[in-house]
Amino acid sequence: MITVVGTGTGAPLPAEAVAGADLVVGARRHLAAARLPEEAERIVLGPLAPALDAIERYLDKGRRVAVLASGDPAFFGIVRALAERFGPERLDVRPGVSSVATAFARLGLPWDDAVVVSAHGRALRTAVQVCRARPKVAVLTGPGAGPAELGAALAGAPGERVLVVARGLGDPEHERVERVTPAEAAGRDWGTAVSVVLCLDPAAALGPVRTVAGPQPGPSAWALEESAFAHRDSMITKFEVRALALARLGPRLGDLVWDIGSGSGSVAVECARLGAAVTAVEKTADGVARIRANATAHGVEVQVVHGMAPDALAGLDEPDAVFIGGGGRELPAIVTACARRARRAVVVAMAALDRVPAAREALVAAGFGCDGVLLQSSRLAPLPGDVTRLAATNPVFLLWGTRPPARSEGVAQ
């Protein structure tokens, strides 16, 4: 068996957990703080592969191994690697209190409704988009993905956010829990003792009572009726078109979606309801106000950029998927600009059929697989005498480009 011990936040390591161990593996600070058997070999964790190889050699000889870790080692911790290599049945896991639980405890806040995302050894962008889309997020940090980098990425994001930086949790002399704005976090050197960063919307810190822990469930319906949105003169993506566009965009938690030529913001709002962070680009001032009003009405946050594409796209973060619902004569240039930067998909809605070839050519030239469909539906409409007719909607051509899997996976890392 491998005894895996979580030291918790400030909790002393129980001596019996490592008593009789022939090999003890852990971070330098854990090994220094533990009362280890004098005859036990010690391995300071660095690259994981050599440590796993050493553990295997000891197990093959029937010798005892102990692994020391922070907090709960089964929560974004070493238990996953050990279970994959040696099997969960060979692990005796003794968890401590995680840094996430401790940080929320220091604030007196429940965290059953929090989203936990790790940026340790991973790209920071997913954590950034989750922080933009959700009101209560815990970010496990790492080198190059700490409070300063997170703050810099969130400084211009929509909605009010407070970062709570927890350092040295459980250490009576060095523990610090500080509330700062994203801009303040970006301007400081936080050192290496950061345990976790909480990103909170102060107005939603105490959410409703939950039955299922973690991120809130997705909406019960999507492709909402046009009447669910404020719009001008029926200038809105119809729900039949929106349904297929959402299917091809695939918005999800951790994604960033652009909605170009957003108009009423119906696509932007729907993507946000499905968990994505969203940036809407709109050229008219009344359209900008309408998008913001629709986002507020549906309880989601959408970053709205007042400007014309493609120029307005220059300073935006790289999107996972893009919906283009407007563009006029600039459409080919807009599609080209979006296709160069989209990590997964670009979806284009066009009422004018003669714009389809140029949009398709732009997607193919960017290396996307391309497909499309003409959507033409008829809705039930009442007639006098309690009878029903079919009322045709205007046809719309929906074109979508999808980045090849191997390339999109490489971009997404």
Contacts in CASP RR format, 6 or more apart in sequence:
PFRMAT RR
TARGET T0000
AUTHOR 0000-0000-0000
METHOD contacts of the structure
MODEL  1
MITVVGTGTGAPLPAEAVAGADLVVGARRHLAAARLPEEAERIVLGPLAP
ALDAIERYLDKGRRVAVLASGDPAFFGIVRALAERFGPERLDVRPGVSSV
ATAFARLGLPWDDAVVVSAHGRALRTAVQVCRARPKVAVLTGPGAGPAEL
GAALAGAPGERVLVVARGLGDPEHERVERVTPAEAAGRDWGTAVSVVLCL
DPAAALGPVRTVAGPQPGPSAWALEESAFAHRDSMITKFEVRALALARLG
PRLGDLVWDIGSGSGSVAVECARLGAAVTAVEKTADGVARIRANATAHGV
EVQVVHGMAPDALAGLDEPDAVFIGGGGRELPAIVTACARRARRAVVVAM
AALDRVPAAREALVAAGFGCDGVLLQSSRLAPLPGDVTRLAATNPVFLLW
GTRPPARSEGVAQ
1 64 0 8 1.000
1 65 0 8 1.000
1 90 0 8 1.000
1 91 0 8 1.000
1 92 0 8 1.000
2 55 0 8 1.000
2 59 0 8 1.000
2 65 0 8 1.000
2 66 0 8 1.000
2 67 0 8 1.000
2 82 0 8 1.000
2 86 0 8 1.000
2 90 0 8 1.000
2 91 0 8 1.000
2 92 0 8 1.000
3 17 0 8 1.000
3 18 0 8 1.000
3 21 0 8 1.000
3 64 0 8 1.000
3 65 0 8 1.000
3 66 0 8 1.000
3 67 0 8 1.000
3 92 0 8 1.000
3 94 0 8 1.000
4 66 0 8 1.000
4 67 0 8 1.000
4 69 0 8 1.000
4 73 0 8 1.000
4 78 0 8 1.000
4 79 0 8 1.000
4 82 0 8 1.000
4 91 0 8 1.000
4 92 0 8 1.000
4 93 0 8 1.000
4 94 0 8 1.000
5 13 0 8 1.000
5 14 0 8 1.000
5 17 0 8 1.000
5 18 0 8 1.000
5 66 0 8 1.000
5 67 0 8 1.000
5 68 0 8 1.000
5 69 0 8 1.000
5 73 0 8 1.000
5 94 0 8 1.000
6 68 0 8 1.000
6 69 0 8 1.000
6 70 0 8 1.000
6 71 0 8 1.000
6 72 0 8 1.000
6 73 0 8 1.000
6 94 0 8 1.000
6 95 0 8 1.000
6 96 0 8 1.000
7 13 0 8 1.000
7 30 0 8 1.000
7 33 0 8 1.000
7 68 0 8 1.000
7 69 0 8 1.000
7 70 0 8 1.000
7 71 0 8 1.000
7 96 0 8 1.000
8 70 0 8 1.000
8 71 0 8 1.000
8 72 0 8 1.000
8 95 0 8 1.000
8 96 0 8 1.000
8 97 0 8 1.000
8 98 0 8 1.000
8 102 0 8 1.000
9 71 0 8 1.000
9 97 0 8 1.000
9 98 0 8 1.000
9 99 0 8 1.000
9 102 0 8 1.000
9 169 0 8 1.000
9 170 0 8 1.000
9 195 0 8 1.000
10 169 0 8 1.000
10 170 0 8 1.000
10 171 0 8 1.000
11 96 0 8 1.000
11 97 0 8 1.000
13 30 0 8 1.000
13 33 0 8 1.000
13 34 0 8 1.000
13 35 0 8 1.000
13 68 0 8 1.000
14 94 0 8 1.000
15 35 0 8 1.000
17 66 0 8 1.000
17 94 0 8 1.000
18 24 0 8 1.000
18 34 0 8 1.000
18 35 0 8 1.000
18 36 0 8 1.000
18 37 0 8 1.000
18 40 0 8 1.000
18 66 0 8 1.000
18 68 0 8 1.000
19 37 0 8 1.000
20 37 0 8 1.000
20 40 0 8 1.000
20 64 0 8 1.000
21 36 0 8 1.000
21 37 0 8 1.000
21 40 0 8 1.000
21 64 0 8 1.000
21 65 0 8 1.000
21 66 0 8 1.000
22 39 0 8 1.000
22 40 0 8 1.000
22 41 0 8 1.000
22 58 0 8 1.000
22 63 0 8 1.000
22 64 0 8 1.000
22 65 0 8 1.000
23 40 0 8 1.000
23 41 0 8 1.000
23 42 0 8 1.000
23 43 0 8 1.000
23 54 0 8 1.000
23 55 0 8 1.000
23 58 0 8 1.000
23 63 0 8 1.000
23 64 0 8 1.000
23 65 0 8 1.000
23 66 0 8 1.000
24 31 0 8 1.000
24 34 0 8 1.000
24 36 0 8 1.000
24 37 0 8 1.000
24 40 0 8 1.000
24 41 0 8 1.000
24 42 0 8 1.000
24 43 0 8 1.000
24 65 0 8 1.000
24 66 0 8 1.000
24 67 0 8 1.000
24 68 0 8 1.000
25 42 0 8 1.000
25 43 0 8 1.000
25 45 0 8 1.000
25 51 0 8 1.000
25 54 0 8 1.000
25 55 0 8 1.000
25 65 0 8 1.000
25 66 0 8 1.000
25 67 0 8 1.000
25 68 0 8 1.000
26 43 0 8 1.000
26 44 0 8 1.000
26 45 0 8 1.000
26 67 0 8 1.000
26 68 0 8 1.000
26 69 0 8 1.000
27 44 0 8 1.000
27 45 0 8 1.000
27 68 0 8 1.000
27 69 0 8 1.000
27 70 0 8 1.000
28 44 0 8 1.000
30 68 0 8 1.000
30 69 0 8 1.000
30 70 0 8 1.000
31 42 0 8 1.000
31 44 0 8 1.000
31 68 0 8 1.000
34 68 0 8 1.000
36 42 0 8 1.000
40 66 0 8 1.000
43 50 0 8 1.000
43 51 0 8 1.000
43 54 0 8 1.000
45 51 0 8 1.000
48 78 0 8 1.000
48 81 0 8 1.000
52 81 0 8 1.000
52 82 0 8 1.000
52 85 0 8 1.000
55 65 0 8 1.000
55 67 0 8 1.000
55 82 0 8 1.000
55 85 0 8 1.000
55 86 0 8 1.000
56 85 0 8 1.000
56 86 0 8 1.000
58 64 0 8 1.000
58 65 0 8 1.000
59 65 0 8 1.000
59 86 0 8 1.000
59 90 0 8 1.000
67 73 0 8 1.000
67 78 0 8 1.000
67 82 0 8 1.000
69 77 0 8 1.000
69 78 0 8 1.000
70 99 0 8 1.000
71 95 0 8 1.000
71 96 0 8 1.000
71 97 0 8 1.000
71 98 0 8 1.000
71 99 0 8 1.000
72 95 0 8 1.000
72 96 0 8 1.000
72 97 0 8 1.000
72 98 0 8 1.000
72 101 0 8 1.000
73 79 0 8 1.000
73 93 0 8 1.000
73 95 0 8 1.000
74 80 0 8 1.000
74 93 0 8 1.000
74 95 0 8 1.000
75 95 0 8 1.000
75 98 0 8 1.000
75 100 0 8 1.000
75 116 0 8 1.000
76 116 0 8 1.000
76 118 0 8 1.000
76 120 0 8 1.000
76 140 0 8 1.000
79 91 0 8 1.000
79 93 0 8 1.000
82 91 0 8 1.000
83 91 0 8 1.000
99 140 0 8 1.000
99 166 0 8 1.000
99 169 0 8 1.000
99 195 0 8 1.000
99 196 0 8 1.000
100 111 0 8 1.000
100 114 0 8 1.000
100 116 0 8 1.000
100 138 0 8 1.000
100 140 0 8 1.000
100 196 0 8 1.000
101 111 0 8 1.000
102 166 0 8 1.000
102 169 0 8 1.000
102 170 0 8 1.000
102 195 0 8 1.000
103 138 0 8 1.000
103 164 0 8 1.000
103 166 0 8 1.000
103 169 0 8 1.000
103 177 0 8 1.000
103 195 0 8 1.000
103 196 0 8 1.000
103 198 0 8 1.000
104 110 0 8 1.000
104 111 0 8 1.000
104 114 0 8 1.000
104 138 0 8 1.000
104 198 0 8 1.000
106 166 0 8 1.000
106 169 0 8 1.000
106 177 0 8 1.000
107 164 0 8 1.000
107 177 0 8 1.000
107 198 0 8 1.000
109 136 0 8 1.000
109 205 0 8 1.000
109 206 0 8 1.000
110 206 0 8 1.000
111 136 0 8 1.000
111 138 0 8 1.000
112 210 0 8 1.000
112 213 0 8 1.000
112 214 0 8 1.000
113 136 0 8 1.000
113 207 0 8 1.000
113 208 0 8 1.000
113 210 0 8 1.000
113 213 0 8 1.000
113 214 0 8 1.000
113 216 0 8 1.000
114 136 0 8 1.000
114 137 0 8 1.000
114 138 0 8 1.000
114 198 0 8 1.000
114 214 0 8 1.000
115 130 0 8 1.000
115 134 0 8 1.000
115 136 0 8 1.000
115 137 0 8 1.000
115 138 0 8 1.000
115 214 0 8 1.000
115 215 0 8 1.000
115 253 0 8 1.000
116 137 0 8 1.000
116 138 0 8 1.000
116 140 0 8 1.000
116 214 0 8 1.000
117 126 0 8 1.000
117 127 0 8 1.000
117 130 0 8 1.000
117 137 0 8 1.000
117 138 0 8 1.000
117 139 0 8 1.000
117 140 0 8 1.000
117 254 0 8 1.000
118 127 0 8 1.000
118 139 0 8 1.000
118 140 0 8 1.000
119 126 0 8 1.000
119 127 0 8 1.000
119 139 0 8 1.000
119 140 0 8 1.000
119 141 0 8 1.000
119 142 0 8 1.000
119 145 0 8 1.000
119 146 0 8 1.000
119 150 0 8 1.000
120 140 0 8 1.000
120 141 0 8 1.000
120 142 0 8 1.000
120 145 0 8 1.000
121 142 0 8 1.000
121 143 0 8 1.000
121 145 0 8 1.000
122 145 0 8 1.000
123 145 0 8 1.000
123 413 0 8 1.000
124 144 0 8 1.000
124 145 0 8 1.000
124 146 0 8 1.000
124 149 0 8 1.000
124 150 0 8 1.000
124 153 0 8 1.000
125 153 0 8 1.000
125 256 0 8 1.000
125 317 0 8 1.000
125 318 0 8 1.000
126 254 0 8 1.000
127 137 0 8 1.000
127 139 0 8 1.000
127 145 0 8 1.000
127 150 0 8 1.000
128 150 0 8 1.000
128 153 0 8 1.000
128 154 0 8 1.000
128 157 0 8 1.000
128 277 0 8 1.000
128 317 0 8 1.000
129 253 0 8 1.000
129 254 0 8 1.000
129 255 0 8 1.000
129 256 0 8 1.000
129 276 0 8 1.000
129 277 0 8 1.000
130 137 0 8 1.000
130 253 0 8 1.000
130 254 0 8 1.000
130 277 0 8 1.000
131 137 0 8 1.000
131 139 0 8 1.000
131 150 0 8 1.000
131 154 0 8 1.000
131 157 0 8 1.000
131 161 0 8 1.000
131 199 0 8 1.000
132 154 0 8 1.000
132 157 0 8 1.000
132 158 0 8 1.000
132 256 0 8 1.000
132 277 0 8 1.000
132 301 0 8 1.000
132 303 0 8 1.000
133 253 0 8 1.000
133 254 0 8 1.000
133 272 0 8 1.000
133 275 0 8 1.000
133 276 0 8 1.000
133 277 0 8 1.000
133 301 0 8 1.000
134 215 0 8 1.000
134 253 0 8 1.000
134 275 0 8 1.000
135 200 0 8 1.000
135 201 0 8 1.000
135 203 0 8 1.000
135 204 0 8 1.000
135 205 0 8 1.000
135 207 0 8 1.000
136 198 0 8 1.000
136 199 0 8 1.000
136 200 0 8 1.000
136 201 0 8 1.000
136 204 0 8 1.000
136 205 0 8 1.000
136 207 0 8 1.000
137 198 0 8 1.000
137 199 0 8 1.000
137 200 0 8 1.000
138 196 0 8 1.000
138 197 0 8 1.000
138 198 0 8 1.000
138 199 0 8 1.000
139 146 0 8 1.000
139 150 0 8 1.000
139 196 0 8 1.000
139 197 0 8 1.000
139 198 0 8 1.000
139 199 0 8 1.000
140 196 0 8 1.000
141 147 0 8 1.000
141 150 0 8 1.000
141 194 0 8 1.000
141 196 0 8 1.000
141 197 0 8 1.000
142 194 0 8 1.000
146 190 0 8 1.000
146 194 0 8 1.000
146 197 0 8 1.000
147 163 0 8 1.000
147 165 0 8 1.000
147 180 0 8 1.000
147 185 0 8 1.000
147 188 0 8 1.000
147 190 0 8 1.000
147 194 0 8 1.000
147 197 0 8 1.000
148 185 0 8 1.000
148 186 0 8 1.000
148 187 0 8 1.000
148 188 0 8 1.000
148 189 0 8 1.000
148 190 0 8 1.000
149 186 0 8 1.000
150 163 0 8 1.000
150 182 0 8 1.000
150 185 0 8 1.000
150 197 0 8 1.000
150 199 0 8 1.000
151 163 0 8 1.000
151 182 0 8 1.000
151 183 0 8 1.000
151 185 0 8 1.000
151 186 0 8 1.000
152 182 0 8 1.000
152 185 0 8 1.000
152 186 0 8 1.000
152 187 0 8 1.000
153 182 0 8 1.000
153 317 0 8 1.000
154 161 0 8 1.000
154 163 0 8 1.000
154 182 0 8 1.000
154 199 0 8 1.000
155 182 0 8 1.000
155 183 0 8 1.000
155 186 0 8 1.000
156 182 0 8 1.000
156 303 0 8 1.000
157 182 0 8 1.000
157 277 0 8 1.000
157 303 0 8 1.000
158 301 0 8 1.000
158 302 0 8 1.000
158 303 0 8 1.000
158 304 0 8 1.000
159 201 0 8 1.000
159 301 0 8 1.000
160 201 0 8 1.000
160 202 0 8 1.000
160 203 0 8 1.000
161 181 0 8 1.000
161 182 0 8 1.000
161 199 0 8 1.000
161 200 0 8 1.000
161 201 0 8 1.000
162 179 0 8 1.000
162 180 0 8 1.000
162 181 0 8 1.000
162 199 0 8 1.000
162 200 0 8 1.000
162 201 0 8 1.000
162 202 0 8 1.000
163 179 0 8 1.000
163 180 0 8 1.000
163 181 0 8 1.000
163 182 0 8 1.000
163 185 0 8 1.000
163 197 0 8 1.000
163 198 0 8 1.000
163 199 0 8 1.000
163 200 0 8 1.000
164 177 0 8 1.000
164 178 0 8 1.000
164 179 0 8 1.000
164 197 0 8 1.000
164 198 0 8 1.000
164 199 0 8 1.000
164 200 0 8 1.000
165 176 0 8 1.000
165 177 0 8 1.000
165 178 0 8 1.000
165 180 0 8 1.000
165 185 0 8 1.000
165 190 0 8 1.000
165 194 0 8 1.000
165 197 0 8 1.000
166 175 0 8 1.000
166 176 0 8 1.000
166 177 0 8 1.000
166 194 0 8 1.000
166 195 0 8 1.000
166 196 0 8 1.000
166 197 0 8 1.000
166 198 0 8 1.000
167 174 0 8 1.000
167 175 0 8 1.000
167 176 0 8 1.000
167 177 0 8 1.000
167 178 0 8 1.000
167 190 0 8 1.000
167 193 0 8 1.000
167 194 0 8 1.000
167 195 0 8 1.000
168 174 0 8 1.000
168 175 0 8 1.000
168 176 0 8 1.000
168 193 0 8 1.000
168 194 0 8 1.000
168 195 0 8 1.000
169 175 0 8 1.000
169 177 0 8 1.000
169 195 0 8 1.000
169 196 0 8 1.000
174 193 0 8 1.000
180 188 0 8 1.000
185 197 0 8 1.000
210 216 0 8 1.000
215 253 0 8 1.000
215 275 0 8 1.000
218 273 0 8 1.000
218 274 0 8 1.000
218 275 0 8 1.000
219 273 0 8 1.000
219 274 0 8 1.000
222 243 0 8 1.000
222 246 0 8 1.000
222 270 0 8 1.000
222 273 0 8 1.000
222 274 0 8 1.000
223 239 0 8 1.000
223 240 0 8 1.000
223 242 0 8 1.000
223 243 0 8 1.000
223 246 0 8 1.000
223 270 0 8 1.000
224 239 0 8 1.000
224 242 0 8 1.000
224 266 0 8 1.000
224 270 0 8 1.000
225 239 0 8 1.000
226 234 0 8 1.000
226 236 0 8 1.000
226 238 0 8 1.000
226 239 0 8 1.000
226 266 0 8 1.000
228 266 0 8 1.000
228 298 0 8 1.000
229 236 0 8 1.000
229 264 0 8 1.000
229 265 0 8 1.000
229 266 0 8 1.000
229 269 0 8 1.000
229 294 0 8 1.000
229 297 0 8 1.000
230 264 0 8 1.000
230 290 0 8 1.000
230 293 0 8 1.000
230 294 0 8 1.000
230 297 0 8 1.000
231 263 0 8 1.000
231 264 0 8 1.000
231 266 0 8 1.000
231 290 0 8 1.000
232 264 0 8 1.000
232 286 0 8 1.000
232 287 0 8 1.000
232 290 0 8 1.000
235 263 0 8 1.000
235 264 0 8 1.000
236 263 0 8 1.000
236 264 0 8 1.000
236 266 0 8 1.000
237 245 0 8 1.000
237 264 0 8 1.000
237 266 0 8 1.000
237 267 0 8 1.000
237 325 0 8 1.000
237 349 0 8 1.000
238 377 0 8 1.000
238 393 0 8 1.000
238 396 0 8 1.000
240 375 0 8 1.000
240 377 0 8 1.000
240 393 0 8 1.000
241 349 0 8 1.000
241 375 0 8 1.000
241 396 0 8 1.000
241 398 0 8 1.000
242 266 0 8 1.000
242 267 0 8 1.000
242 270 0 8 1.000
244 373 0 8 1.000
244 375 0 8 1.000
244 398 0 8 1.000
245 267 0 8 1.000
245 323 0 8 1.000
245 347 0 8 1.000
245 349 0 8 1.000
245 398 0 8 1.000
246 267 0 8 1.000
246 270 0 8 1.000
246 271 0 8 1.000
246 274 0 8 1.000
248 345 0 8 1.000
248 347 0 8 1.000
248 398 0 8 1.000
248 400 0 8 1.000
248 401 0 8 1.000
248 402 0 8 1.000
249 257 0 8 1.000
249 271 0 8 1.000
249 321 0 8 1.000
249 323 0 8 1.000
249 345 0 8 1.000
249 347 0 8 1.000
250 274 0 8 1.000
250 321 0 8 1.000
250 345 0 8 1.000
251 257 0 8 1.000
251 270 0 8 1.000
251 271 0 8 1.000
251 272 0 8 1.000
251 274 0 8 1.000
251 275 0 8 1.000
251 276 0 8 1.000
251 278 0 8 1.000
251 321 0 8 1.000
252 274 0 8 1.000
252 275 0 8 1.000
252 276 0 8 1.000
253 275 0 8 1.000
253 276 0 8 1.000
254 275 0 8 1.000
254 276 0 8 1.000
254 277 0 8 1.000
254 320 0 8 1.000
255 275 0 8 1.000
255 276 0 8 1.000
255 277 0 8 1.000
255 320 0 8 1.000
255 321 0 8 1.000
256 276 0 8 1.000
256 277 0 8 1.000
256 278 0 8 1.000
256 279 0 8 1.000
256 317 0 8 1.000
256 318 0 8 1.000
256 319 0 8 1.000
256 320 0 8 1.000
257 268 0 8 1.000
257 271 0 8 1.000
257 276 0 8 1.000
257 277 0 8 1.000
257 278 0 8 1.000
257 279 0 8 1.000
257 319 0 8 1.000
257 320 0 8 1.000
257 321 0 8 1.000
257 322 0 8 1.000
257 323 0 8 1.000
258 278 0 8 1.000
258 279 0 8 1.000
258 280 0 8 1.000
258 281 0 8 1.000
258 313 0 8 1.000
258 316 0 8 1.000
258 319 0 8 1.000
258 321 0 8 1.000
258 322 0 8 1.000
258 323 0 8 1.000
258 338 0 8 1.000
258 342 0 8 1.000
259 265 0 8 1.000
259 267 0 8 1.000
259 268 0 8 1.000
259 271 0 8 1.000
259 278 0 8 1.000
259 279 0 8 1.000
259 280 0 8 1.000
259 281 0 8 1.000
259 322 0 8 1.000
259 323 0 8 1.000
259 325 0 8 1.000
260 281 0 8 1.000
260 309 0 8 1.000
260 313 0 8 1.000
260 322 0 8 1.000
260 323 0 8 1.000
260 324 0 8 1.000
260 325 0 8 1.000
260 326 0 8 1.000
260 327 0 8 1.000
260 334 0 8 1.000
260 338 0 8 1.000
261 280 0 8 1.000
261 281 0 8 1.000
261 282 0 8 1.000
261 283 0 8 1.000
261 309 0 8 1.000
261 324 0 8 1.000
261 325 0 8 1.000
261 326 0 8 1.000
261 327 0 8 1.000
262 268 0 8 1.000
262 280 0 8 1.000
262 281 0 8 1.000
262 282 0 8 1.000
262 287 0 8 1.000
262 291 0 8 1.000
262 304 0 8 1.000
262 325 0 8 1.000
263 280 0 8 1.000
263 282 0 8 1.000
263 284 0 8 1.000
263 287 0 8 1.000
263 290 0 8 1.000
263 291 0 8 1.000
264 287 0 8 1.000
264 290 0 8 1.000
264 291 0 8 1.000
264 294 0 8 1.000
265 280 0 8 1.000
265 282 0 8 1.000
265 290 0 8 1.000
265 291 0 8 1.000
265 294 0 8 1.000
265 295 0 8 1.000
265 302 0 8 1.000
266 294 0 8 1.000
267 323 0 8 1.000
267 325 0 8 1.000
268 278 0 8 1.000
268 279 0 8 1.000
268 280 0 8 1.000
268 291 0 8 1.000
268 295 0 8 1.000
268 302 0 8 1.000
269 278 0 8 1.000
269 291 0 8 1.000
269 294 0 8 1.000
269 295 0 8 1.000
269 298 0 8 1.000
269 300 0 8 1.000
269 302 0 8 1.000
271 278 0 8 1.000
271 323 0 8 1.000
272 278 0 8 1.000
272 295 0 8 1.000
272 298 0 8 1.000
272 300 0 8 1.000
272 301 0 8 1.000
272 302 0 8 1.000
273 298 0 8 1.000
273 300 0 8 1.000
276 320 0 8 1.000
277 301 0 8 1.000
277 303 0 8 1.000
278 300 0 8 1.000
278 301 0 8 1.000
278 302 0 8 1.000
278 303 0 8 1.000
279 302 0 8 1.000
279 303 0 8 1.000
279 304 0 8 1.000
279 305 0 8 1.000
279 316 0 8 1.000
279 317 0 8 1.000
279 319 0 8 1.000
280 291 0 8 1.000
280 302 0 8 1.000
280 303 0 8 1.000
280 304 0 8 1.000
280 305 0 8 1.000
281 305 0 8 1.000
281 307 0 8 1.000
281 309 0 8 1.000
281 312 0 8 1.000
281 313 0 8 1.000
281 316 0 8 1.000
282 288 0 8 1.000
282 291 0 8 1.000
282 304 0 8 1.000
282 305 0 8 1.000
282 306 0 8 1.000
282 307 0 8 1.000
283 306 0 8 1.000
283 307 0 8 1.000
283 308 0 8 1.000
285 306 0 8 1.000
288 304 0 8 1.000
288 306 0 8 1.000
291 302 0 8 1.000
291 304 0 8 1.000
292 302 0 8 1.000
292 304 0 8 1.000
295 301 0 8 1.000
295 302 0 8 1.000
295 304 0 8 1.000
305 312 0 8 1.000
305 316 0 8 1.000
306 312 0 8 1.000
308 330 0 8 1.000
309 324 0 8 1.000
309 327 0 8 1.000
309 330 0 8 1.000
309 334 0 8 1.000
309 337 0 8 1.000
309 338 0 8 1.000
310 330 0 8 1.000
310 333 0 8 1.000
310 334 0 8 1.000
310 336 0 8 1.000
310 337 0 8 1.000
310 338 0 8 1.000
313 337 0 8 1.000
313 338 0 8 1.000
313 341 0 8 1.000
318 341 0 8 1.000
318 342 0 8 1.000
318 343 0 8 1.000
319 338 0 8 1.000
319 341 0 8 1.000
319 342 0 8 1.000
319 343 0 8 1.000
320 342 0 8 1.000
320 343 0 8 1.000
320 344 0 8 1.000
320 345 0 8 1.000
320 412 0 8 1.000
321 342 0 8 1.000
321 343 0 8 1.000
321 344 0 8 1.000
321 345 0 8 1.000
321 346 0 8 1.000
321 347 0 8 1.000
322 338 0 8 1.000
322 342 0 8 1.000
322 345 0 8 1.000
322 346 0 8 1.000
322 347 0 8 1.000
323 347 0 8 1.000
323 348 0 8 1.000
323 349 0 8 1.000
324 331 0 8 1.000
324 334 0 8 1.000
324 335 0 8 1.000
324 338 0 8 1.000
324 346 0 8 1.000
324 347 0 8 1.000
324 348 0 8 1.000
324 349 0 8 1.000
325 348 0 8 1.000
325 349 0 8 1.000
325 350 0 8 1.000
326 334 0 8 1.000
326 349 0 8 1.000
327 334 0 8 1.000
328 355 0 8 1.000
331 348 0 8 1.000
331 350 0 8 1.000
331 355 0 8 1.000
331 358 0 8 1.000
331 359 0 8 1.000
332 358 0 8 1.000
332 359 0 8 1.000
332 361 0 8 1.000
332 362 0 8 1.000
335 346 0 8 1.000
335 348 0 8 1.000
335 358 0 8 1.000
335 359 0 8 1.000
335 362 0 8 1.000
335 363 0 8 1.000
336 362 0 8 1.000
336 365 0 8 1.000
336 366 0 8 1.000
338 346 0 8 1.000
339 346 0 8 1.000
339 362 0 8 1.000
339 363 0 8 1.000
339 365 0 8 1.000
339 366 0 8 1.000
339 367 0 8 1.000
339 368 0 8 1.000
339 401 0 8 1.000
340 366 0 8 1.000
342 403 0 8 1.000
343 403 0 8 1.000
343 408 0 8 1.000
343 411 0 8 1.000
343 412 0 8 1.000
344 402 0 8 1.000
344 403 0 8 1.000
344 408 0 8 1.000
344 412 0 8 1.000
345 400 0 8 1.000
345 401 0 8 1.000
345 402 0 8 1.000
345 403 0 8 1.000
346 363 0 8 1.000
346 368 0 8 1.000
346 400 0 8 1.000
346 401 0 8 1.000
347 398 0 8 1.000
347 399 0 8 1.000
347 400 0 8 1.000
347 401 0 8 1.000
348 359 0 8 1.000
348 363 0 8 1.000
348 398 0 8 1.000
348 399 0 8 1.000
348 400 0 8 1.000
349 396 0 8 1.000
349 397 0 8 1.000
349 398 0 8 1.000
349 399 0 8 1.000
350 356 0 8 1.000
350 359 0 8 1.000
350 396 0 8 1.000
350 397 0 8 1.000
350 398 0 8 1.000
350 399 0 8 1.000
351 394 0 8 1.000
351 395 0 8 1.000
351 396 0 8 1.000
351 397 0 8 1.000
353 397 0 8 1.000
356 397 0 8 1.000
356 399 0 8 1.000
359 399 0 8 1.000
360 370 0 8 1.000
360 399 0 8 1.000
363 369 0 8 1.000
363 370 0 8 1.000
363 399 0 8 1.000
363 401 0 8 1.000
364 370 0 8 1.000
367 403 0 8 1.000
367 404 0 8 1.000
368 401 0 8 1.000
368 402 0 8 1.000
368 403 0 8 1.000
368 404 0 8 1.000
369 401 0 8 1.000
369 402 0 8 1.000
369 403 0 8 1.000
369 404 0 8 1.000
370 399 0 8 1.000
370 400 0 8 1.000
370 401 0 8 1.000
370 402 0 8 1.000
371 399 0 8 1.000
371 400 0 8 1.000
371 401 0 8 1.000
371 402 0 8 1.000
372 397 0 8 1.000
372 398 0 8 1.000
372 399 0 8 1.000
372 400 0 8 1.000
373 397 0 8 1.000
373 398 0 8 1.000
374 395 0 8 1.000
374 396 0 8 1.000
374 397 0 8 1.000
374 398 0 8 1.000
375 395 0 8 1.000
375 396 0 8 1.000
375 397 0 8 1.000
375 398 0 8 1.000
376 392 0 8 1.000
376 393 0 8 1.000
376 395 0 8 1.000
376 396 0 8 1.000
377 392 0 8 1.000
377 393 0 8 1.000
378 390 0 8 1.000
378 391 0 8 1.000
378 392 0 8 1.000
378 393 0 8 1.000
379 390 0 8 1.000
379 391 0 8 1.000
379 393 0 8 1.000
380 388 0 8 1.000
380 389 0 8 1.000
380 390 0 8 1.000
380 391 0 8 1.000
381 388 0 8 1.000
381 389 0 8 1.000
381 390 0 8 1.000
381 391 0 8 1.000
382 388 0 8 1.000
382 389 0 8 1.000
383 389 0 8 1.000
402 408 0 8 1.000
403 411 0 8 1.000
END
